[in-house]
């Protein structure tokens, strides 16, 4: 086996080749990866990134397709980093057919930002329409291939993954990354979902993909290692749910810093106070303090400062006087 190029770290796996009809736009962590499928069945895009990155999403798609139309847009789930570019793509391609998983169809129709979790997370998404559903159990002709739709609850109760059985290609969304999986959001609302994460990992193992295109990070082929790492991580969260909650709180804060890049500490505090998930997480972590309204402001401020300190210690953020800065 040839050695990796000198510029690659010794532990870096070699890049994974994909068929020419599949293009992965690997995005930064504010946006999900976008997967462009081209071929005889028409061009389809899986997931569209965050709303502030919508112009870049559109530019990437147009550069790849040229004058050819984008026929279909699919969302693996409706977190803001996966569907934030939907509206821009629909405006650019008026005939675009958009499909979403069935669980939140009514919330999209009514544009209920609480049910869609945009309000609870303090994130944004431009309103979009949908034209059909991604039903688990069906097979779709997308690009050049036929893709199976499988339910993948856990990270999101309504999420799906897409599997192409001929080449054993899996679009895993946030159910499996090369190093872990997405925050288990139902757990933040007191809904047990760690078992669903495990069941979805079992589904992926049974599908036996040769290559995984994750929702974030690089395409990978060492699926056995990724599954083992994910199960170890899951076992840690099951054993210590508070660890998962703290991780989730840091992820929410880091996500917003990625969007802002820099912000005054008072403005950050005001945003966090207006973001319901932080209050939910504080109540779970410190029920006695959070239960007393008079004590909540100092308890909340201390909680937020601890999260910021965690990010600063890890190198993910920095403080310069009253400024809080992202460090990516």
C-alpha positions in Angstrom: 0.0 0.0 0.0 1.5 3.4 -1.0 2.3 5.8 1.9 0.2 8.9 2.4 1.5 12.2 1.0 4.1 13.8 3.3 1.7 16.7 4.1 -0.9 14.3 5.6 -0.8 13.4 9.3 0.3 9.8 9.9 -3.1 9.0 11.3 -5.2 10.5 8.5 -7.0 8.0 6.4 -6.6 8.2 2.6 -9.4 10.1 0.8 -12.4 8.0 -0.2 -13.3 7.9 -3.9 -16.9 8.3 -4.9 -18.5 7.6 -8.3 -18.4 10.6 -10.7 -22.2 11.1 -10.4 -21.9 11.9 -6.7 -20.4 15.2 -5.4 -20.0 16.0 -1.7 -19.7 19.6 -0.7 -18.0 19.2 2.6 -19.0 22.3 4.6 -17.8 24.0 7.8 -19.6 23.0 11.0 -22.2 25.8 10.7 -23.6 24.0 7.6 -24.2 20.4 7.0 -22.5 18.7 4.1 -24.5 18.8 0.8 -24.6 15.8 -1.5 -25.3 16.4 -5.2 -26.5 13.4 -7.1 -26.5 13.6 -10.9 -27.6 11.3 -13.7 -30.4 9.9 -15.8 -33.0 10.5 -13.1 -32.2 14.2 -12.8 -30.0 16.1 -10.3 -30.9 15.9 -6.6 -29.4 17.6 -3.6 -29.4 16.1 -0.1 -29.5 18.8 2.6 -28.8 22.5 2.1 -26.8 24.0 4.9 -27.5 26.9 7.2 -29.4 30.0 6.2 -26.4 32.4 6.4 -24.5 30.1 4.1 -27.3 29.8 1.6 -25.5 32.0 -1.1 -22.5 29.7 -0.9 -24.8 26.6 -1.2 -26.4 28.1 -4.3 -23.1 29.0 -5.8 -21.7 25.5 -5.2 -24.8 23.9 -6.9 -24.8 26.3 -9.8 -21.0 25.8 -10.4 -21.5 22.0 -10.5 -24.7 21.9 -12.6 -24.0 24.8 -15.0 -27.2 25.4 -17.0 -28.7 22.1 -16.0 -31.6 22.2 -13.6 -31.7 21.0 -10.0 -34.8 18.7 -10.0 -35.1 17.6 -6.4 -34.1 18.7 -2.9 -34.2 16.3 0.0 -33.7 17.0 3.7 -32.6 14.1 5.9 -34.0 16.0 8.9 -35.1 19.6 9.6 -32.4 21.0 11.9 -31.5 24.5 10.8 -28.0 23.5 9.5 -29.6 20.9 7.1 -32.5 22.9 5.6 -31.4 26.6 5.9 -30.6 26.8 2.2 -34.0 25.4 1.1 -35.7 28.7 0.5 -32.8 30.1 -1.6 -32.7 26.9 -3.8 -36.4 27.0 -4.3 -36.2 30.6 -5.4 -33.4 29.9 -7.8 -35.0 26.7 -9.2 -38.8 27.3 -9.3 -39.6 23.8 -10.5 -37.6 22.3 -7.7 -39.4 19.3 -6.0 -38.7 19.3 -2.2 -39.1 16.3 0.0 -38.9 16.1 3.8 -39.3 13.4 6.4 -43.0 13.0 7.4 -42.8 13.8 11.1 -42.7 17.6 10.9 -44.7 18.1 7.8 -47.6 19.9 9.6 -45.1 22.1 11.5 -43.5 23.2 8.1 -46.9 23.9 6.7 -47.8 26.1 9.7 -44.2 27.3 10.0 -44.1 26.5 13.7 -40.6 27.6 14.7 -41.0 26.0 18.2 -41.9 22.5 16.8 -39.2 22.9 14.2 -36.7 23.7 17.1 -35.5 26.9 15.5 -36.8 29.0 18.4 -35.6 26.6 21.2 -32.1 26.5 19.8 -31.9 30.2 19.0 -31.1 29.5 15.4 -32.6 30.8 12.1 -34.2 29.3 9.0 -35.9 31.0 6.1 -39.4 29.7 5.5 -39.6 27.1 2.7 -42.3 24.8 1.2 -42.3 21.1 0.6 -43.8 19.0 -2.2 -43.6 15.5 -0.9 -42.4 13.2 1.9 -39.4 11.0 2.4 -41.1 7.8 3.7 -39.0 5.2 5.4 -39.2 2.0 3.4 -39.5 3.6 0.0 -36.8 3.6 -2.7 -36.2 6.7 -4.7 -34.5 7.2 -8.1 -32.0 10.0 -7.6 -29.3 11.1 -9.9 -28.0 7.8 -11.4 -29.0 5.4 -8.7 -31.8 4.0 -6.6 -31.6 5.0 -2.9 -33.5 3.3 0.0 -34.9 5.5 2.7 -34.5 4.2 6.3 -35.7 5.8 9.5 -32.9 6.9 11.8 -34.3 8.3 15.0 -32.1 9.4 17.9 -30.3 12.7 17.1 -33.7 13.8 15.7 -36.8 11.6 16.1 -37.8 12.2 12.4 -34.4 11.8 10.7 -33.8 9.5 7.8 -30.7 8.1 6.1 -30.3 7.1 2.4 -28.7 3.9 1.3 -27.6 2.8 -2.2 -27.2 -1.0 -2.0 -25.3 -1.7 -5.3 -22.2 0.2 -4.2 -23.2 0.2 -0.5 -23.1 3.9 -0.1 -24.8 5.5 2.9 -25.8 9.1 3.4 -25.9 9.0 7.2 -26.8 12.6 8.1 -26.1 13.1 11.8 -26.7 9.4 12.8 -23.1 8.5 12.3 -19.9 10.6 11.7 -16.4 9.4 11.4 -16.1 10.3 15.1 -19.4 10.1 16.8 -22.9 11.4 16.1 -25.1 14.5 16.6 -26.5 15.8 19.9 -29.4 13.6 21.0 -31.9 16.5 21.1 -35.0 14.6 22.4 -32.9 13.9 25.6 -32.7 17.6 26.2 -36.5 17.7 26.4 -36.7 14.8 28.8 -37.6 12.3 26.1 -35.6 9.1 26.3 -33.8 8.6 23.0 -30.4 7.0 23.7 -31.9 3.6 22.9 -33.0 5.0 19.5 -29.4 6.1 18.8 -28.2 2.6 19.5 -31.0 1.1 17.3 -30.1 3.4 14.4 -26.4 2.3 14.8 -27.6 -1.3 14.6 -29.5 -0.5 11.4 -26.4 1.0 9.9 -24.4 -2.0 10.9 -26.9 -4.3 9.2 -26.8 -2.3 6.0 -23.1 -2.8 6.0 -22.1 0.3 4.0 -18.7 0.4 2.3 -18.6 4.2 2.3 -20.4 6.7 4.5 -21.2 10.3 3.5 -21.9 11.9 6.9 -23.8 15.1 7.7 -20.6 16.7 8.9 -16.9 15.9 8.3 -15.2 13.9 5.6 -16.5 10.9 3.7 -15.1 7.7 5.3 -14.8 4.0 4.7 -13.7 2.7 8.1 -17.3 2.1 9.1 -16.5 -0.6 11.8 -14.3 1.9 13.6 -16.8 4.7 13.4 -19.6 2.4 14.8 -17.3 1.3 17.6 -16.4 4.8 18.5 -20.1 5.9 18.3 -21.2 3.1 20.6 -18.4 4.0 23.1 -19.5 7.6 23.1 -23.2 6.5 23.5 -22.3 4.3 26.4 -20.6 7.2 28.1 -23.7 9.4 27.7 -26.0 6.6 28.9 -23.8 6.2 32.0 -23.7 10.0 32.6 -26.6 11.9 31.0 -25.3 15.1 32.6 -22.2 14.8 30.4 -24.4 14.7 27.3 -26.4 17.7 28.5 -23.3 19.7 29.1 -22.0 18.7 25.7 -25.2 19.8 24.1 -25.1 23.2 25.8 -21.6 23.8 24.5 -22.6 22.8 21.0 -25.5 25.3 21.0 -23.2 28.1 22.2 -20.4 27.2 19.8 -22.9 27.0 16.9 -24.0 30.6 17.5 -20.4 31.8 17.9 -19.7 30.2 14.5 -22.5 32.3 13.1 -21.5 35.5 14.7 -17.7 35.1 14.8 -17.6 37.8 17.5 -20.1 39.3 19.8 -20.3 41.5 22.9 -20.7 39.5 26.1 -23.9 41.3 27.1 -25.5 40.6 23.7 -24.4 36.9 23.9 -26.0 36.8 27.4 -29.2 38.3 26.1 -29.4 35.8 23.3 -28.8 32.9 25.6 -31.5 34.2 28.0 -33.9 34.3 25.1 -33.0 30.7 24.0 -35.3 28.2 25.7 -32.9 25.2 25.6 -30.4 26.9 27.9 -33.1 27.3 30.5 -34.1 23.7 30.1 -30.5 22.6 30.4 -30.0 24.7 33.5 -33.1 23.3 35.1 -31.9 19.8 34.5 -28.4 20.5 35.8 -29.3 22.7 38.8 -33.0 22.1 39.5 -32.9 23.8 43.0 -31.4 27.0 41.7 -33.4 27.2 38.5 -36.7 26.5 40.3 -36.4 29.8 42.2 -37.2 32.8 39.9 -35.3 35.2 42.1 -32.2 33.1 42.0 -32.4 32.3 38.3 -30.4 35.3 36.9 -27.2 34.7 38.9 -27.6 30.9 38.4 -28.1 31.4 34.7 -25.1 33.8 34.4 -22.9 31.4 36.3 -24.0 28.5 34.0 -23.3 30.5 30.8 -19.9 31.6 32.2 -18.9 28.0 32.9 -19.9 27.0 29.3 -17.8 29.9 27.9 -14.9 28.9 30.1 -15.1 25.4 28.8 -15.0 26.7 25.2 -12.1 29.0 25.9 -10.1 26.2 27.6 -10.7 23.9 24.6 -9.5 26.6 22.2 -13.0 26.9 20.6 -13.5 30.5 21.8 -11.6 33.4 23.2 -12.4 36.5 25.3 -11.0 39.9 24.6 -12.4 42.2 27.2 -16.1 42.3 26.7 -15.8 40.6 23.3 -16.4 36.8 22.8 -14.7 35.5 19.7 -15.1 32.2 17.8 -11.9 30.2 17.3 -12.3 27.5 14.7 
